[in-house]
Amino acid sequence: MTKRTRYFMFGSVTVLLVGLCTGLVAFYTGMPMGAFGRPDGPAELRYVPADATLVAFANVQDVMRSEFRQKLRAAITDDEHGQAEFQKQTGIDIEHDIDHVVAFVEPGSGDDNHNGMVIAAGRFEAGRLEALAREHEGLIEEYKGKRLVTVVGDRGHDEKPHGDTFTVAFLDPGLIALGQTGVVKRSIDRQGGQSVLDNHEMMNLVHDLDSANAWAVGRFDTLISQARLPEGVAGQIPAVRWFSASGHINGGLRGTIRAEARDEQAGQNLRDVVQGFMALAKMQASQKPELTALMNSIQLSGTGKTVSLNFEVPSQIIDAFSEAHRRAED
Amino acid sequence: METRTTRAMPSLLTSSLRVFDLSLGEMLWSRRTVFLALIVGGPVVISIILRIVDLMNVPAMRVNGVKMAGPSIFGLLIWFLFLRFIVPILGIFYGTSLIADEVEDKTITYLFTRPIPRSAVLLGKYLAYLASTVLIVLPSVMFVYFLVVPIGGGGIAGTFPNLVRDLGLLAVGLAAYGALFAAVGAWVKRPVLLGLFFAFGFEPFALAVPGYLKRFTIAFYTQGLVPEAMPQESLISLLQSFFHETVSPLEGVLTLLVITGLSLALAARAVERREYVLEQ
C-alpha cells in the first residue's frame, strides 16, 4: 500500500470518526441545534419563556417602509395619534428608533390571566429615557447588571401604587424590554436558561414562518381557557390547539393563517366551517367589486389536523377602499 | 540425493488480502476515481448550496408551501441520491470491472499465474472496491449530514441514530450491489449495459408493480430498512404504499447478506472455471 493510499484511508477514517463522535456526544448530551445551525426566529426569543402562550414578531422597519403601509397611512389619516402618545410616554419613536420587535404573552397566576412583554431592537438613548422616567416619578435601578427604568402605574388617593408597574429594561446595547416589572425581571433571570427555543412544538411553527415580516404563534386552547368566555361561547369555539398567523407586507399584504386542531376529525370540522364562511363571504363580496380580488385570493388548504388559509391583499384594494371612503364622504 | 523445496500455496484469505493491498491503490488512483469523486461530490455541493440558501434566510426546500426541515431533506438525499443512484451506479461501474478491466488490459494472465487461488483475485479486488467506495461515500454522507440536518433548526442529537443506520445501510447496499455486479461482470461479456438496465430499468419497474417481482431486486430490501426515509409523495411510493409490501429490517439485512454471499460465490466460481481469452 502506497503512502498516498494510507494518507487517504487515514483521512477518510478520521472524517468518519470525528463525525460519529460528534454525533454521539450530541445524542447523549442533547446538544442544542444552534451548535451547528442558525436557530429559527429572532435571537430575542431567548428572553421568551418556554411556556409562553403567544409569541409575535414584527420587522418594524420593513412594515413602516412598505408601500402598503404608505397607502394605508394616506387612506387612514388618524393612525399617528397612538404613535405620538407612545413617543410622549416612552421617548421612543417607533418609526425611526425600532428595527424589529418580539412580543409574548405568558400565563399569569391568580387573577392575573396573562402577562406580556415587548422586546424591541433598535437605537435607544438611555439618558433620554431615564430623564423622561424621572419626569414621570420613575425609579431607576440595576437588576443583575441590567438598567431598569420603572414607572408606577395608577396611584390611589393615599399615593401608594396599586396598579402595575411598567418597566423599560436595557437588556443589551440596542435591545430594550418593555412590560410589567415582574415579567421583565423574570426574562432577565431566564438568560442562559430554558426559553421558548426549547419549546419544540412552538419552534416548529416558528420554523415555518421564515419569510414573513410579521408573525404570531400561539396556544389557542390555553388562550381561550384563560379568556373567561361565557360557557355557551366557549363551547362553540373549534378545538384548535395551535395557531399561527404570518404576513409579508410589501407592495401588498400576503398572509397565511394556520391552525392545528386537536385531532383529524376536529381538523375536518374546522375546514368545513371555514369553507362555509368563505362561500358566504364570496357571495357577499360579489356585490362589492373592491372585495372581489381579496376574496378570490383566499385559499383553504390542509390535511389531517392542519387547516391553512392563504390570502393576499393587493395595494389596489387600499386604493379602492380610500376611493369608496372619499365618495361616501362627498 | 535431490532435494526440492516447495512453498505451500497461501490460503484464500491471505491471497485475497494480498490482492486487496495491491488493488486498493490502483482502484483509488485510477481515472475512475475522478468519476467517483464527481458523483460523491455532487451531494456535498448540493448540501453546501442548500445551507448557504438557508443562511440567507431563504427556505431551502418547500413542499406544499411548508418549509422542509433539514432531517427531511437529508432523508430525501439519502434515498434518491445515495441509495437509488450513487450506490447502484458505483456497484455497476466498479463491480463489473473487477475482472473485466484485467481482461481488457491483458493483465489477468499475470494474476492467474501467481500461486494463489483464482477466486482470491476476485475476492481481493471486491474487498478493495468495498473499502474504496465505503471510504469515499460514507465521509461524503457525513459532510452532507452536518451541512443539511441543521437547516431550519433540525437537531443533530435527535437524528444521530438515523445517521448511523443510514451509514450501515449504504455500506450493506454497496456490498450487495458490488457483489451482484461482480458476478455479472465475471459471467457476462457486456456487463455494464446489463447492470444499468437492472438498476435503472428493472428495479424501479419491479418495485412499482404488485407481486413477487420486487423480491428479485436489491432496492426492495434496502427500502425495507428505511421505510420512513422513503418520500411518500412520489407516484411510485404511493403505488408501493397501496400494495403495501415491505420486509422487516432483519429480513432485509439477512437477504442482502445472502445476496452478497451468493453473488460472490457465483463470481468466484466463474473466475475459477472460466477461460478468459485475451483479444490480440
Chai-1 contact restraints between the chains, C-beta under 6 A:
chainA,res_idxA,chainB,res_idxB,connection_type,confidence,min_distance_angstrom,max_distance_angstrom,comment,restraint_id
A,M1,B,D21,contact,1.0,0.0,6.0,A-B,restraint_1
A,T2,B,G25,contact,1.0,0.0,6.0,A-B,restraint_2
A,T5,B,L24,contact,1.0,0.0,6.0,A-B,restraint_3
A,T5,B,G25,contact,1.0,0.0,6.0,A-B,restraint_4
A,T5,B,L28,contact,1.0,0.0,6.0,A-B,restraint_5
A,S12,B,L135,contact,1.0,0.0,6.0,A-B,restraint_6
A,S12,B,P139,contact,1.0,0.0,6.0,A-B,restraint_7
A,V15,B,P139,contact,1.0,0.0,6.0,A-B,restraint_8
A,V15,B,M142,contact,1.0,0.0,6.0,A-B,restraint_9
A,L16,B,L138,contact,1.0,0.0,6.0,A-B,restraint_10
A,L16,B,P139,contact,1.0,0.0,6.0,A-B,restraint_11
A,G19,B,M142,contact,1.0,0.0,6.0,A-B,restraint_12
A,G23,B,F160,contact,1.0,0.0,6.0,A-B,restraint_13
A,G23,B,L163,contact,1.0,0.0,6.0,A-B,restraint_14
A,A26,B,I156,contact,1.0,0.0,6.0,A-B,restraint_15
A,A26,B,A157,contact,1.0,0.0,6.0,A-B,restraint_16
A,F27,B,A157,contact,1.0,0.0,6.0,A-B,restraint_17
A,F27,B,F160,contact,1.0,0.0,6.0,A-B,restraint_18
A,G30,B,A157,contact,1.0,0.0,6.0,A-B,restraint_19
A,M31,B,I156,contact,1.0,0.0,6.0,A-B,restraint_20
A,M31,B,A157,contact,1.0,0.0,6.0,A-B,restraint_21
A,M33,B,G153,contact,1.0,0.0,6.0,A-B,restraint_22
A,M33,B,G155,contact,1.0,0.0,6.0,A-B,restraint_23
A,F36,B,P150,contact,1.0,0.0,6.0,A-B,restraint_24
A,F36,B,I156,contact,1.0,0.0,6.0,A-B,restraint_25
A,G37,B,P150,contact,1.0,0.0,6.0,A-B,restraint_26
A,P39,B,G153,contact,1.0,0.0,6.0,A-B,restraint_27
A,D40,B,G153,contact,1.0,0.0,6.0,A-B,restraint_28
A,H207,B,G152,contact,1.0,0.0,6.0,A-B,restraint_29
A,H207,B,G153,contact,1.0,0.0,6.0,A-B,restraint_30
A,D208,B,V66,contact,1.0,0.0,6.0,A-B,restraint_31
A,D208,B,K67,contact,1.0,0.0,6.0,A-B,restraint_32
A,D210,B,P59,contact,1.0,0.0,6.0,A-B,restraint_33
